[in-house]
Amino acid sequence: MTDERRTKRMLDLAARVAWRAWGDTDPNPLVGCVIAREGGRGDEIIGIGHHRRFGGLHAEREALADCRRRGHDPKGATLYCTLEPCRHVGKQPPCTEAVIEAGIARVVYARRDPGHESGGGCAVLETAGVESVCSDASMLATRLSDPFICRVRENRPWVIAKWAQTLDGKIATRTGESQWITGPLMRRRVHRLRSRVDAVLVGSGTAAADDPMLTARDVRRVRRVATRVVLDTGGRLSHDSALVRTAGQTPTVVVTASEATFPASVRVLRVGRGGDGVVDVTEALGRLWTELGVASVLVEAGPRVLGSLLQAGLIDEAFVHIAPMVLGDAEAMSVAVGRTAPRLTDGRRLSVVRARALGEDVELWCRRRGTGQS
Ligand SMILES: NC(=O)c1ccc[n+]([C@@H]2O[C@H](COP(=O)([O-])OP(=O)(O)OC[C@H]3O[C@@H](n4cnc5c(N)ncnc54)[C@H](OP(=O)(O)O)[C@@H]3O)[C@@H](O)[C@H]2O)c1
């Protein structure tokens, strides 16, 4: 097996293992690790581990522990990790220390850690005589760290949009009816997504039209309770809405540019207006991260908020649920509005991570282009 193919195989495996903890590690990254030894009859995987939950052991230490549990000595082996091993003391001691102590000969990692304190582990390893290589052989492993790197570099949460649409790209009828475009299996997917993010966000338009609860229901394990966030420039969210009435049970935030007041159970974040006169989305997202520690946001808004986010280049990932149905009505609501795009080159292109059928519908999982660089 060539070195490139071996690296891809190991890093792919590390990334797949890491995904198991999706929703449990934020604001830490998802990280997976595989320890392998090259042998005469091919590679032998002697340890696998991943970062399971915030504050828990890092992937490298999990993999080293797994290795010893299985009765192997990691001395001289290669350690494959989706993220550069950290060199700082956080909730756990530095991973570089564990790697050096174990006598690992070579470290191959998929992304450099851009953190001021945590990053730079490869230099520490090199100084200690451990060869360390950054590899982009596995797209899966490279992109795994996108949300973490986005938070560090852009000081804002990772933004995941989700919408349900017809084949002709409509997300509601001309009268605002959207429940339900897709079937029950897709709706279960949405509840699962909600159970893994820090916040679920809508605009005041969706709050008024659908009166949603935005909670995660009928999921096996709610990994984190998402704060419900409403972008509401003028403070028009009804005090009788389901969101306000249940704010005592589920955290709820209204982001507004007005002086409007809400019951004490609702947290109000006052921000400025953007150029279009509505809540400044860039400021809103930045403050959700810096003031409330929101690391990931699931946007379940309608066309206006989706249009604003697209325009600002703030949609990092999208789950698009497509029903095999055509409305054929020019007045029905499109996925996103508010942009001017006379040429195809004005469109925002995403890359498809995966397409799959669920019941009668199809889910397209997309990522913003341009992420995934070291
Ligand atoms: N099929 C689906 O997946 C789906 C999902 C969600 C909604 N919908 C449908 O979409 C329709 C509602 O559409 P909508 O466009 O009114 O919903 P929306 O995008 O959720 O809300 C739009 C409103 O949010 C407020 N807002 C605050 N800051 C904003 C910003 N930076 N950019 C844009 N808007 C901002 C504005 O009202 P203020 O001026 O009051 O702040 C704006 O009118 C409903 O019929 C609903 O059923 C469908």
The ligand as a MOL file (V3000), in Angstrom:
LIG
                    3D

  0  0  0     0  0            999 V3000
M  V30 BEGIN CTAB
M  V30 COUNTS 48 52 0 0 0
M  V30 BEGIN ATOM
M  V30 1 N -39.7050 24.9840 4.7490 0
M  V30 2 C -38.8720 25.4120 5.6740 0
M  V30 3 O -37.8430 24.7580 5.9610 0
M  V30 4 C -39.1660 26.6960 6.3970 0
M  V30 5 C -38.3290 27.0540 7.4780 0
M  V30 6 C -38.6020 28.2430 8.1370 0
M  V30 7 C -39.6370 29.0600 7.7050 0
M  V30 8 N -40.4080 28.6690 6.6700 0 CHG=1
M  V30 9 C -41.5160 29.5340 6.2130 0
M  V30 10 O -40.9940 30.8060 5.9100 0
M  V30 11 C -42.0130 31.7760 6.1250 0
M  V30 12 C -41.4320 32.9430 6.9090 0
M  V30 13 O -40.5000 33.6040 6.0920 0
M  V30 14 P -39.6380 34.8170 6.6420 0
M  V30 15 O -38.6710 35.1830 5.5860 0
M  V30 16 O -40.5500 35.8670 7.1590 0 CHG=-1
M  V30 17 O -38.9480 34.1310 7.9040 0
M  V30 18 P -37.5950 34.4620 8.6700 0
M  V30 19 O -36.4970 34.6510 7.6820 0
M  V30 20 O -37.4460 33.4240 9.6910 0
M  V30 21 O -37.9060 35.8590 9.3800 0
M  V30 22 C -37.7400 37.0600 8.6760 0
M  V30 23 C -37.7940 38.2270 9.6100 0
M  V30 24 O -36.7180 38.1530 10.5430 0
M  V30 25 C -36.3960 39.4650 10.9440 0
M  V30 26 N -34.9740 39.6670 10.8720 0
M  V30 27 C -34.2070 40.1330 11.8890 0
M  V30 28 N -32.9440 40.2130 11.5110 0
M  V30 29 C -32.8760 39.8090 10.2240 0
M  V30 30 C -31.8360 39.7250 9.3000 0
M  V30 31 N -30.5780 40.0460 9.6060 0
M  V30 32 N -32.1020 39.3000 8.0640 0
M  V30 33 C -33.3560 38.9520 7.7300 0
M  V30 34 N -34.4130 39.0350 8.5660 0
M  V30 35 C -34.1680 39.4690 9.8190 0
M  V30 36 C -37.1170 40.4230 10.0100 0
M  V30 37 O -38.2600 40.9140 10.6820 0
M  V30 38 P -38.1220 42.1380 11.7340 0
M  V30 39 O -37.9370 43.3530 10.8790 0
M  V30 40 O -39.3610 42.0630 12.4940 0
M  V30 41 O -36.9360 41.8690 12.5380 0
M  V30 42 C -37.5980 39.5270 8.8910 0
M  V30 43 O -38.7840 39.9470 8.2800 0
M  V30 44 C -43.1300 31.0730 6.8590 0
M  V30 45 O -44.1750 30.8270 5.9500 0
M  V30 46 C -42.5160 29.7730 7.3030 0
M  V30 47 O -43.4580 28.7400 7.3790 0
M  V30 48 C -40.1910 27.5160 6.0050 0
M  V30 END ATOM
M  V30 BEGIN BOND
M  V30 1 1 1 2
M  V30 2 2 2 3
M  V30 3 1 2 4
M  V30 4 1 4 5
M  V30 5 2 4 48
M  V30 6 2 5 6
M  V30 7 1 6 7
M  V30 8 2 7 8
M  V30 9 1 8 9
M  V30 10 1 8 48
M  V30 11 1 9 10
M  V30 12 1 9 46
M  V30 13 1 10 11
M  V30 14 1 11 12
M  V30 15 1 11 44
M  V30 16 1 12 13
M  V30 17 1 13 14
M  V30 18 2 14 15
M  V30 19 1 14 16
M  V30 20 1 14 17
M  V30 21 1 17 18
M  V30 22 2 18 19
M  V30 23 1 18 20
M  V30 24 1 18 21
M  V30 25 1 21 22
M  V30 26 1 22 23
M  V30 27 1 23 24
M  V30 28 1 23 42
M  V30 29 1 24 25
M  V30 30 1 25 26
M  V30 31 1 25 36
M  V30 32 1 26 27
M  V30 33 1 26 35
M  V30 34 2 27 28
M  V30 35 1 28 29
M  V30 36 1 29 30
M  V30 37 2 29 35
M  V30 38 1 30 31
M  V30 39 2 30 32
M  V30 40 1 32 33
M  V30 41 2 33 34
M  V30 42 1 34 35
M  V30 43 1 36 37
M  V30 44 1 36 42
M  V30 45 1 37 38
M  V30 46 2 38 39
M  V30 47 1 38 40
M  V30 48 1 38 41
M  V30 49 1 42 43
M  V30 50 1 44 45
M  V30 51 1 44 46
M  V30 52 1 46 47
M  V30 END BOND
M  V30 END CTAB
M  END
